Amino acid sequence: MVRGFLASVSIAVWLLTQVAGQSGTSPTVLAIDAANSHVLIQVGKTGLFGFAGHAHEVATTGVRGRVTFDLADLQRASVSLEFAAAALRVTGKDEPPADLPEVQKVMLSDRVLDVARFPTIGFSSRRVSVTARTAGTADVVVEGDMTLHATTRPMTIRASLTLDVGGRITARGSFVLKQTDF
């Protein structure tokens, strides 16, 4: 179980996909563009480090994965993504500079993420629901499974998609997780 650091976490994911391969006319398979995608984590100030009196912002790039979809039927879409836990970095935003190295060290240590034993964090969808759609955009709810610290739990992500004529999707979504669930 992840202990004492990520008590309440709000995660925003920004993904850009590019065409990875096509299987006939549909569905379309897109690879997540790792160079232009990122995860931004807002760590709440509750839990063991609540006494610090401030929240932490953590970010990573290098998100890998794929999105499979059919524009005519977005409900059949799927997404899978993962990133290296060791790549998470405390950004320093609103962080006392002297605290940054220790916060980073504790986050990656066996006291919290234990990245030596649990090197990846991942998500795989089970169902996608479209809540609103226009010609070039869609709001979706993605239900799936988040794996963190070798524990898999159901997770629901609300996201907004922009579809461009070049076959790319830009997605922005967020969700909240409780550290004690993992």
DAFENFEN-V446366 format. One record per residue. N is the residue number from 1. D_FIRST is the distance of its C-alpha to the first C-alpha in Angstrom with 2 decimals. Layout:
BEGIN
[[N:D_FIRST] [N:D_FIRST]]
END
This chain:
BEGIN
[[1:0.00] [2:3.80] [3:6.07] [4:9.72] [5:11.30] [6:11.10] [7:11.66] [8:14.21] [9:15.03] [10:18.30] [11:18.74] [12:22.26] [13:23.11] [14:26.63] [15:27.71] [16:31.13] [17:32.07] [18:35.07] [19:36.90] [20:35.43] [21:37.59] [22:39.57] [23:40.12] [24:43.59] [25:43.89] [26:40.49] [27:37.59] [28:36.97] [29:34.10] [30:33.02] [31:30.85] [32:28.65] [33:30.52] [34:27.96] [35:30.42] [36:30.81] [37:27.44] [38:24.63] [39:21.42] [40:21.50] [41:18.53] [42:19.37] [43:16.70] [44:17.69] [45:18.62] [46:16.72] [47:13.91] [48:14.12] [49:16.47] [50:18.51] [51:21.27] [52:21.95] [53:23.84] [54:23.19] [55:20.91] [56:19.97] [57:21.04] [58:19.34] [59:21.12] [60:21.45] [61:24.18] [62:24.52] [63:23.05] [64:24.18] [65:24.94] [66:27.71] [67:29.19] [68:31.60] [69:33.99] [70:37.50] [71:39.13] [72:41.08] [73:38.01] [74:34.87] [75:33.23] [76:32.93] [77:31.05] [78:27.73] [79:25.41] [80:22.80] [81:21.34] [82:18.97] [83:18.79] [84:17.70] [85:14.67] [86:16.84] [87:19.57] [88:17.99] [89:20.36] [90:20.70] [91:24.12] [92:25.59] [93:26.83] [94:27.37] [95:25.68] [96:27.73] [97:28.63] [98:28.03] [99:24.34] [100:23.59] [101:23.08] [102:20.71] [103:18.58] [104:18.52] [105:17.73] [106:14.79] [107:13.29] [108:13.62] [109:12.78] [110:10.16] [111:9.54] [112:8.23] [113:8.66] [114:9.72] [115:12.50] [116:14.26] [117:11.95] [118:10.92] [119:14.24] [120:14.59] [121:13.61] [122:15.82] [123:17.53] [124:20.14] [125:22.48] [126:23.76] [127:26.45] [128:28.33] [129:30.58] [130:33.29] [131:33.94] [132:36.77] [133:38.74] [134:41.67] [135:43.40] [136:41.03] [137:37.89] [138:35.44] [139:32.73] [140:30.08] [141:27.02] [142:24.66] [143:22.40] [144:19.90] [145:16.45] [146:13.90] [147:11.67] [148:9.03] [149:6.66] [150:8.44] [151:7.72] [152:11.07] [153:12.18] [154:15.78] [155:16.91] [156:20.46] [157:22.06] [158:25.53] [159:27.54] [160:31.13] [161:32.83] [162:36.03] [163:37.97] [164:40.64] [165:43.74] [166:42.53] [167:39.88] [168:36.91] [169:34.29] [170:32.70] [171:29.67] [172:28.02] [173:25.18] [174:22.43] [175:19.61] [176:17.17] [177:13.48] [178:11.36] [179:8.22] [180:7.19] [181:7.88] [182:5.16]]
END
